[in-house]
């Protein structure tokens, strides 16, 4: 799916095609029309966003003669030719193995399988090795940063014939967001949705999370910065994963929490449709604590503030005493000060900066 190619002018599409052909041939140099630095960087960025299988291209240098009509681009490759071919074969074989069982499945089933593959098989690479920015990290090493994860999602969707593109957001140093972030936009059932497998991967604690699965623009940009390049508008709010457990009334939530406790569910994740503030959160967490205490259990609640998703975990089986643990994390960008909410003498809720993972990684060498 060459989405960003379609946004270029005809002459720049010609440069894009020349680069793509040269990279695939592992050419040491590629002759292209003379471009200024900004134009060339834009074409290269779009090419890398469209083509996740160019994992071995890490950058470029240029040389030209003054007054010449053409220039030579000198690619920088991650490995030598033999190793690149070996990795290409390994990646192609793995893509085929992973997607073959999904033949004949619906678009929704394919998307879910791709998302869950990331959550089940990839861990965030805090060391940010070079291959973690490409599909090699998630596909062959089981590690990746947001760039490598988003490229892997796109590569799998491309293999499955599922419409998918790479989304790239700006950094915002003034807000403490030092790096660009990447995720995907998919088209399922004729509707466009945001899919951020990196954020969901960072949220899971023994169970899969879907806080950033099929979000519309309004939800996604509560905690994502503006885009570097435009993507289709995502206007459908009906694809939100937690829609069936989205509440606006405490009494509705009480019934579902009580049901979960009766069935001895180890955890319950729900969405508060009205958004969260201090008073609302106090009410919801007090409710969860009371219901748990009535059954002689203790509940631990974590909170994703921007998406208003709350996870309640029954910790009784871990040997804790009765009561309520409130130890949520505010999933926002780095650079915000820790905030403490003292809800009552016995209840304390603390929101903290995410320090274990940097949710928004520099898109390495793109441009």
Secondary structure, 3 states (H helix, E strand, C coil): CCCHHHHCCHHHHHHHHHHHHHHHCCCCCEEEECCCHHHHHHHHHHHHHHCCCCCCEEEEEEECCCCCCEEEEEEEECCCHHHHHHHHHHHHHHHHHHHHCCCCCCHHHHHHHHHHHHHHHCEECCCCCHHHHCHHHHHHHCEECHHHHHHHHHHHHHHHCCCEEEEEECCEHHHCECCCEEEEEEEECCEEEEECHHHHHHHCCCCCCCCCEEECHHHHCCCCCCECCCCCCCCCCCCCHHHHHEECCHHHHHHHHHHHHHCCCCEEEEEECCCCCHHHHHHHHHHHHHHHHHCCCEEEEEEECCCCEEEEEECHHHCCCCEEEECCCCCCCCCCCCEEEECCCCCEEEECCCCCCCCCCCCCCCC
